[in-house]
Structures are given as C-alpha cells and as structure tokens.
Amino acid sequence: MSTPRAGTAPAWSNWGRSALVHPAERVSPTTTDQVVAIVRRAAEQRRRVKAVGAGHSFTGIAVATDILIEPDGLAGVLAVDGNLVTLGAGTRLWQLPDLLAPLGLAMQNLGDIDRQTIAGAISTGTHGTGARFGGISTQVRGLVLVTGDGTVLRVSASENADLLPAVALGLGALGVITEVTIECVPAFVLGAIERPEPFDAVVDAFEHRAASVDHFEFLWFPHTRTVLTKNNTRLPADSPRAPLGPVRRWFDDRVMSNRVFGLTCVVGAVAPRLVPGINRLATRLTGNREFTDVSTSVFTTQRSVRFRELEYSIPLEQVPDALRALRSLIDSRGWRISFPVEVRAAAHDDLWLSTATGRASGYIAVHRYFREEPTEYFRAADALFREFEGRPHWGKIHFQDAESLSMVYPRFGEFVQLRDRLDPERLFANEYLDTVLGR
Ligand SMILES: Cc1cc2nc3c(=O)[nH]c(=O)nc-3n(C[C@H](O)[C@H](O)[C@H](O)COP(=O)(O)OP(=O)(O)OC[C@H]3O[C@@H](n4cnc5c(N)ncnc54)[C@H](O)[C@@H]3O)c2cc1C
C-alpha cells in the first residue's frame, strides 16, 4: 500500500485498493490553457502535480500526493478527420461506442474492461488480445501534452513526429496529456466462440491458435486441466448479429462471472482447500457459448469482484514453457488460487516503453482476490517471468526497478533522456516513477 499523506483534499484510492492517498489539492481543468496554468503554478511553487485517470492501475503509478488533476473536465470528441478522432484525455472508454457509432467508427482493439480513461489506458500500455493487433497506444496518431515548464507540446505526423513512439506510452512521466488523436477503424461486429478445452492441447498450440483467429485468448483456472478459450472473429458491420439475450448476458456476466464468482472467492479465502473443487466446477459451468455482437460489447465485460493483478509480456513462442513452469510453481508451493490465469497475444510494435516493443508478445496475467495477500504468489511469478525476458505491465503489480527494466527495453535510456528534457524538475514524479525510471 502506498503511504497515505495528510493533505486537505478528499482521499483518492485505486480500484484494486492497493493505493490510497490524501492529496493536498484536487483540480478539475476543462481546457489545455487551464492545465498550463496549473502546471506553471506547480513549477513556481516547486510542487508536484499529476493527472489521474480512472484509478484502474494496480500499481501506484497514478498516485498524486500534492496536486491531483481530475480527468472528467477534459472529455469528449474534439475533432474528427476521416478515421482520426481527437478525444479529450479524460474520455472514458465506455463513452466511446456512443461517441464513435454516429461516425461509423470503432476502436480497433480493446482490453477486458472499458472503465479507463483514454489517457490512462495509453499511458500504461493497456492492451487486449490479437496476434495481428497492438495495444491501444499503437492506435495513437497524435497528442497534446503540457510539459514540466508549462509548454504545450503538440505531437503528430506533422509536428514532433519523432516523439510519438515515446509520448504515446509515457507512464504519465512526460507531462499532462490533454488531447489524444486515435486512428479508429470502420465499425465492425465480432463473432465469439467460447469453449472449455484441454490445457495441454491449447497451450501446446498457443502460437498457432493465436495466429488462426483475430482475437484469441484463454483463461486457466489453476488446479484444473481445462482452459476456457475465447475465439473472436472480425466481421463486417452489416453481418447478421446474434447477441446474447439480456437474461443470458445478465446471468453469465453479472451472476456467474461476478456474484457467484465473488462468492466462491470469499469461500476460497476462508477455506482454501475447497478452491480446486470450486475451480473445476467453474470450468464446467462457464465459458461455453457462441454469439455475435458489436465489437465493444464482445471485447469488454464488467468486473465487480475486486482483485489484484500482475501481468508480464514474454516472447510469444515462449508462452507454453512459461505456463508449464507457472503450473509447476503453483503445484509445488501448495497455494490455492481461486482466480484464473489469463493468456493473450499482441503484435510487435515500435513504442519505446511498450511491453510488445520489437517482438510478437504473449501476455500471462495472474490474479488474486483483493482480500487475499498476493505478495508471495506475485513475487514468485514475477521472478519466473523474468527468466523469459519478461516485461511487466506498467499498470499492474511487479517488483522491477529502473536498473532491471533498462535491460529489457532497448530504448529505455532514450526515454529517460526525454523525461530529463520534458520534466527536468520532476513535477510529474511519484514513488512508482522514481522506482521504475529513477529519480
Ligand atoms: C478490472 C481491471 C481490468 C483491466 N483489464 C486490462 C486489460 O484487459 N488490459 C490491460 O492492458 N490492462 C488492463 N487493466 C489495467 C488498466 O487498463 C491500466 O492500468 C490503465 O492504465 C488504467 O487506466 P486509468 O484511466 O484508470 O488510469 P490510471 O490508473 O488512473 O492512471 C494510469 C497512468 O496514466 C496517467 N495519466 C492518466 N491521465 C493522464 C493525463 N491526462 N496525462 C498524463 N498522464 C495521465 C496517470 O498519471 C498514471 O501514470 C485492467 C485494470 C482493472 C482494474
């Protein structure tokens, strides 16, 4: 837990309840000019300032002890130029379907949920799955950023283009983003097939499975030999749709995936010996359905059972070995893990601090119910994934520092130099950034 500090403004905590802070001041700017004034005042008074998103990072990356900039005043569509849509930085991903549908557009890919802000999502490298698709930051074509001395830095194909691969995934360390231009795609629907399948067969064929469907992922409940696969295929917008009925959707997503699952987590926390049986039951009762719906309704789901998460990207071809090693680790330590392990894929990209920079990537995420102590499990998983040249998700728990991270990011040094240039006084720093980037 990040150390709370006694400020006068209302407290802020993240979704995973792993960070709590009492900032000195909370401000809600509505324009870039107002952000400039806030940053200049902070610089003059030698104070720190930080923009937060929706607080959905599990790390302390968004912790703002001094001046906290709220996201909500900077939201909505600001401009449209063909497929390029400029959004206020605080726009929530759940607002996008309604904003983009009248334009006939959609986000190319999304992660599991839509509660994040666009600036928060890109700042930590939020990703979904799909061997041919990158994370959300790869869809960024422009940004407006207020840097450490209050300068407005515009980055796009025609202005400061060389900085785009750094600022599109900047950890909140380079400035306050006020606008983000995203390249959208024509609206589409997704055909979803979800099935329980044998662990060994799916894990052995992971690369092939990821290559043979647009968006492939699976969940593995530890202590079982079954995985629940999700196979999503992109279809034209006018394809016939067969969405889940409201009752089925409510039952699957609200009742089974959240209420019943939440109850099993509570039971698992007080009686861990029951977890293997509960997990086996879960793989029998869920994850067997087919439907076709608009892309956002298929990509994202609701998560009301609180958890903590660690996720690593590793080279795609190493996923089977890493998963088997993880399974052996869990078995050998005798832990009882009620939350599933999630396995996804992404295309390589060229963003300096992207977990997929320079290599086709597999993602393995481990979770723990928020009332259970995650540290022993997460530390061991962290050590294991590092053996596979792992790169941790910036918004999820990990145990790395600037020294170890500089070994797995070829352009780490350039990013730090850019930070020195854009934020020499470390206005935007916090404890997390001090750890992962240095002071
Ligand atoms: C239930 C759940 C499910 C998730 N699923 C996924 C998933 O499927 N895939 C995935 O990759 N991740 C996932 N995540 C992680 C999540 O997407 C990231 O942590 C994301 O950064 C959260 O966005 P946010 O808006 O909450 O940002 P915050 O966590 O509030 O902030 C993240 C960073 O963005 C910075 N930031 C925010 N706004 C600005 C701004 N205007 N200017 C500059 N910096 C800014 C903050 O300072 C901080 O550094 C999940 C998290 C949860 C809790």
The ligand as an ORCA input file, in Angstrom:
! r2SCAN-3c Opt
* xyz 0 1
  C     -10.667     -4.699    -13.640
  C      -9.481     -4.265    -14.474
  C      -9.314     -4.814    -15.738
  C      -8.211     -4.437    -16.525
  N      -8.067     -5.004    -17.760
  C      -6.982     -4.686    -18.501
  C      -6.779     -5.266    -19.792
  O      -7.603     -6.028    -20.289
  N      -5.634     -4.948    -20.461
  C      -4.688     -4.130    -19.936
  O      -3.660     -3.927    -20.571
  N      -4.872     -3.528    -18.742
  C      -5.991     -3.783    -18.025
  N      -6.165     -3.177    -16.815
  C      -5.197     -2.149    -16.393
  C      -5.660     -0.768    -16.840
  O      -6.090     -0.753    -18.176
  C      -4.483      0.233    -16.765
  O      -3.904      0.210    -15.505
  C      -4.902      1.665    -17.150
  O      -3.798      2.492    -17.059
  C      -5.972      2.245    -16.265
  O      -6.441      3.452    -16.829
  P      -6.973      4.600    -15.893
  O      -7.726      5.577    -16.713
  O      -7.648      4.026    -14.730
  O      -5.588      5.296    -15.473
  P      -4.931      5.466    -14.037
  O      -4.670      4.135    -13.470
  O      -5.718      6.420    -13.225
  O      -3.544      6.146    -14.450
  C      -2.592      5.403    -15.177
  C      -1.451      6.322    -15.605
  O      -1.936      7.246    -16.565
  C      -1.530      8.543    -16.187
  N      -2.493      9.504    -16.710
  C      -3.825      9.475    -16.603
  N      -4.350     10.559    -17.204
  C      -3.314     11.273    -17.677
  C      -3.203     12.502    -18.384
  N      -4.255     13.205    -18.717
  N      -1.969     12.929    -18.707
  C      -0.866     12.236    -18.365
  N      -0.913     11.062    -17.699
  C      -2.120     10.605    -17.364
  C      -1.503      8.505    -14.677
  O      -0.738      9.560    -14.155
  C      -0.844      7.165    -14.484
  O       0.531      7.286    -14.716
  C      -7.262     -3.505    -16.019
  C      -7.437     -2.955    -14.748
  C      -8.545     -3.316    -13.984
  C      -8.720     -2.720    -12.611
*
